[in-house]
């Protein structure tokens, strides 16, 4: 897959915050609005902010119309999804991305349930931004916030983690795709599933039973999605569940066993996902991974 060049924001650009899944009120989003404005951006809320139908930020039709309006509005340069949960799948096949494709693409920001939108864009050769949601901002450390800012404005950054699993020395350069494992699993066989051959696949998840993790990894493997990766990058596997009779492996051990036959590196503990220190990834953007004896460097 050849991705179109990533685009970046500049001061004065407009950012829209809206809901594609669960609900959020304006008061929930004040910190995020203030943050973006402190960066010199202009912020507006979608009509779904403050709306509520059961757990959702408005009806399916309201959420679709709100997202579509933001996609079609030439003044809106970025869309930051207010929160995740469940609901984006109700919209994804009805969203018209034609204006998005013809004009200068917008930056779509979010993760978890937003993996559906990321996958749709990646399947069409567009980049997008995998980052935390506005509703989570109060829990995010400065290093996570700076990671988002640098990504949005195209500033250089290097992420360094310990080489805790003694991955052999090598340098990899390839685009990053993926997102939430459960959502990727749900997308198998659809046109929203991203191209994975010769890509760096990133996965993360939360609140899943351990046998679900193995089942999802088996499904990706049986579909041939794990065969020709450049690397597998594993973020937070947070709050995993088990039964009274233990499954026998934790999430790391499951992923290790499912990928041991492949010769690409499998890298754990990347700081992204449902964790406090969530660094931002440019999905579809090229990343260089430099694996050293004691550390691993990630250079977008």
N, C-alpha and C positions, 0 to 999 in steps of 0.2 A: 504494500500500500504506500503510495506517495502522498504525503499529507501536504496541504497548503500551508504556507508559512504562518506561524502563530502571529496574532495581532495583540497589541498592547494598548493600555489606556494612557491618556495624558490629562493634565489638569484641565478642568472645565467639562470633561466628558460626563455624560449622564448614565447613571446606574439605576436600574429598576429592581426593587425587591418585591417578590410575589410568592404565592403558594401554588405548588402543583400537587401537593399531597395534604399533609396535616395542616391544621389551622395555626395562625399566629396573629396576635394583636399588635397595634402600633407600639404600645408600651413595651412589648417583648423585643422590639426591634430598634429601640432608641439608641442603644449603645452602638449597634452596627451602622446606623445612619450617621451618628456623630463621628464615628471612625472614618467612614468614607469621605465625609465632608472635611475632616482634618487633613485628608490627603489631597484636597482641592477638587474633589468630584462633586457633581450635583446628583442628588438622590431623590427618587420618587417611589411611592408605594403603588403596587398594583391594586386593582379593585378587590382582589381576594383577601388582602390584608384586613383583618377584622371580621371577615365573613366566617360563618361556621355552619356546616351541615354534618351532624354527628361528629366524627373526629376530623373531618375534612375542612379545608379552607374554602368552603363554598361547594356548590353542586359540581358535578363533572362538567356540565356545560359552562358554568361560570369560570371554573379554573382553566378550561380550554380557551375560552374567549380572552381571558386575561393574559395568558401566555402568548396566544397568537397575536394579540395587539402589540405586545412588547417586541415580538419577533419582527413584526411588520413596521414598527416605528423606527424610521431612519435616525431619529435623534437619540435613541437608546443604544448605547455602545456595549453595555454588559447587563446581564440578568443574573442576580444572586438569589437562588431559591431559599426561601425563609427557613424551611425545615424539611426533614425527610419523613420517615415512617412508611406509609403505604399510600399509593394513589396515582403516581405518575403513569403507571401502566394503563390506566383508564384513558389516558390522553394520547399516548405516544403514536398510535396509528392514525390519529385524526389531525395531528399538527401538520400544517402546511409549511414546509421549510423552503419553498421556492424563492421567496423574497430574501431569505437568509442566504441562499446559495448565489443569487444574482448580484446582490449588493455586497458591501464589505461585511464579512461575517461578524457576528457578535460574540462576546465572551460569555459562555454559560458557566456558572460557578456553583458547585455543590458536590455532594457525594452520597453514598448509601443508595437511597431510592432514585437519586438523580443519575445513577449508573445507566439507567435506561436511555436518558437523553445523551449522555456521553457516548454510549454505544451507537446510537443512531447517527451522531455526528461523525464519529470515527469511521463508521461504515461508508460514509460519503466523503472521507478524506479531510475532514475539518478537525481542528484541535479544540480542546475545551479544558476547563480548569477544575481539577479534583481538590476540593478544599472544604474546610469546616463550614457550617451553616451560621447565618446571622444569630440565630437563637442560642448558639453555643458560645458566643464571644466572651461572655463574662468568665468562663472557665478556661480560657485559652491564655497560655503564657506569651510574653512579648515575642519570643523567638518564633512562635507559630504565626502570630499576627504579622511579623516582619516577612516571614516566608510568603504569605499571601500578597503583601504589598509588592515585594520584589517581583513576584511572578506576574502580577497584573501590569506593572510598569516596565517589565522587560529588563530588570536589573539582575546582574549575575549573583549567584549564590551557590555555595557548596555545602552539601549535607554529609556529615561524617559519623559513622557508627563503628562500634567495635566489631572486629571479625571474630565473633564469639564461637562460630561453628567451624573455624579454620578452613574457610573456602579457599581453594588454591589460587595463587596469584594469576591474574589475567586482567585484560582491559576489554570492555564491551561497549559498543556504541550502537544504539538502535532506538526507535520510537517506543514510548511507553503506552500501553493500552490496559484496559481492565477496570477494576473498581470493586464493588461489593460482590463477594463470591455467590451469595444466594441469588442476587439479581442477575448475575451473569448466567448462572445455572438456569434461571427462569427464561432467559433469552435464547437458549440453544434452539437452533432451527429457524430463527426469525431473521428478518433483514436488519434488525438492530444489533446483531451480534458482530463485534468488531473482528477484523482480520488479525490473526495471531501469528502467522508464520513469519519468522525472522523479527519478531517484536519482543520487547521486554513486557511480560505479563505481570501486572500488579494485582494482588488480591488482599482482601481484609473481610472480617465479619464480626458479628456480635450476637450473643444470646442464642446460639445454635447448639443443638445436641451434637456430641462428638460423632455419632454415627451419621448424622446429616452431613458433616464436613466430609467424611469418607465417601458417602454416596455422591455428593456433588463433585468431588475430585474424580471418582470413577466415571461419572457422566462426561466430564470434560475430556478425560482420557479416552474413553470409548468413542467419542466423537472426533478424535484426532486433534483436539485443540492444544494438547500439551506436547505434541511430538517435536515440533520444529521451532521452539522458542529460542531466543538468544539468552534469556535468563528468566527466572521466576522470582519475583520480589514479593515477599509476604509482610504485610503490615500487621496491625493489631488483630489478634484473634481473642476477642474480649468477652469475658463472662460466659465462657463455654459451659454447657450443662452435661450432666451424666446421669445414669440411672442408679438405682440401689445396687444392681450388679454392674460393676464398672465395665466400660467399653474396653479398657486395657491399653489405650494409647491417648496421649493428649493431642492437640491440634497440630503441633509441630511434628510429632512422631508420625501422625497420619500423612501429612504432606511429604515428609521425608520418604516414607515407604512407597507412596504413590509415584514418586519421581526418581527413585534411585536408579532406574535403568537408563535415564537420559544423561547426556554428557554436558549439559549446560549447568551453570551455577544456580543453586537455590539459596536465596539470601533471606534470612529471617530478621525480625526486629526493625524493619524500616519504619520510621516514625510517621505513620499515616493511618487513618482509620478511626474507629470509635475509641480513641485514646485522648488523653489531655493534650499532649504535645503532637498536634497534627500538622505536619509540614505539607506544603502545597505541591502538587504535581501538575505539569502541563501534559495532559493526555494527548497523544498524537505528536507530541514534541519529542525531539531526539534527546536522549540522555547518555552521558558517558559514565560508566561504572568502572572505577579503578580499584581492584581488589589487591590489597597489600597484606603483609604478614599479620599485622595487628589491627588494621583499620580497613574500612571500605568507604571510598569517596564516591558521592553521586553528584555529578555536575550537569545540570540541565543545559 
